[in-house]
């Protein structure tokens, strides 16, 4: 999972979007999030459990795609992301979030959708069709207000593959079935945030730091509506981690950590992740038994 090249010249991160799908499981039990396991041979986060997502494509910002959108203007999308300088890119990031969630999870955030039609559209999308073409074919309008910008993570400069990823929250449509694509992803599961974190600590699954911290943040809430309301109340914090080698131990420092150039913390939780025995730990790893 770790692909660090110390001293390498930093490449510009590619714009990307990822969606945290939430579904309620009752007041007493809280809510679950949908996660997919990336193919073990994937060049980025291979084998890890993550939220559906991927990079921004040029087709995400076309006029034909814009014609199928409602709920936010390009300027409103840019303001919601805290990136008012580029409305076209902001709108494209919302579309990328829709598209990647559809491709990787089979869920299309729309006011109405037929499961059989969606499955056929997903297959055509995976074969090279555009999301705009598929939305036109099955007469779908995508509602941008169903996506709530949440956080923004930028891959450290020493990583070979770098992404500037906008995380969104969304409520999973009750009439659609989420399932992994069996191409880029090989498994999927609905899990409560606390359950996913417990499975990571037990070594049953692997969570990359941004996913782990996202689950830690979500574990503070008992209902999806609480998380969505909190996200909508502020702009997405910008998290730019840096790798630090502390006496042979890799540290991923977040803003607010003593090893990070940004002195103020931007998200709750420990300000560092520590690599131990090939796994990331939030804060300090457990003492050996």
CORVEN-V50904 format. One record per helix or strand of 3 or more residues. SS is the DSSP state (a for helix, b for strand). FROM is the first residue (numbers start at 0). LEN is the number of residues. Records with the same first field share a line. If there is no record, write none. Layout:
BEGIN
SS->FROM-LEN  FROM-LEN
END
This chain:
BEGIN
b->13-11  30-8  52-3  147-7  162-9  184-7  236-4  241-5  248-5  271-5  278-4
a->57-4  62-4  73-8  86-19  114-12  130-7  143-3  192-9  208-10  223-9
END
